[in-house]
Amino acid sequence: MPRSVAFRQVDVFTSVPFLGNPVAVVLDGSGLSTEEMQRVARWTNLSETAFVLPSEHADYRLRIFTPLDELPFAGHPTVGSAHAVIEAGLVTPRAGGLTQECAAGIIALRAEPDSRIFARAPKPTVRPVNIDPARLSAAIGAPVERDPAPALVDIGPVWLIAQVASVESLAEAMPDLAAVSMMSAEAGAIGISAFAISTQMDAAERVRIRTWAPGAGVPEDPACGSCNAALGAYLGATGLLARTGRSYVASQGRELGRDARIAARCTVRKKSISAVTPSPWLRARSASISDSPKT
């Protein structure tokens, strides 16, 4: 007999519906098998679908799926699910705080009075990667900087992070998705995140970022939380936080007709391209754009 489950679709990293990155949040996934969760995620065809479950260690547990695979952590489902469980009355923050259990561990979150949500990413590890910058440039369709060199950042999912010379060249990039998928797999990464730092010191968004993960069923992500957290770790490990500041706003998704803003706050204990760095905090607004009650 067919079953129905309640879910909400939440637009994350925006206060304006339809300009962020939507995530489907199934508010009670306890009766679903892994195979059924994956089938739902394939059906929603969003970059991620999240399933809320009971937890003995946190306010709730979250399982996160792309259309093809399960992820240990992802930023926009974490923020969007927190928004959904608070809005649905399933969780009441204590002094603004709440916790989420996922495969990457316990994630601390904070709900602010203005409805923004802070999420602390899992502890990242930054390590060098043996990759040809010219080949990487050809894959993403924009010139990749050699200093600092591209690197891998493990934040649950592993991202290949690379800097592009200018915001303009990043915006104009036309990636070869087959090459992106191949290079990601060779590097042991879920996908590639390329970024550029604005030369305008007073720019509202100091960073522009684009993310491609075709091997995970996401050709381009309009607003990716985990890759933005990975970027914060990369900036800290390479010394680039001196250019962005330890608190900055990143813009993502304009090439897809979106306008997501991700606020990041980073700390640095040690500058090293091969280091475990303090976990970045991500801050975002979200807006519910659909509510399907259980029937």
Order of alpha helices (4+ residues) and beta strands (2+ residues): beta-beta-alpha-beta-beta-beta-alpha-beta-beta-beta-beta-alpha-beta-beta-alpha-alpha-beta-beta-beta-alpha-alpha-beta-beta-beta-beta-beta
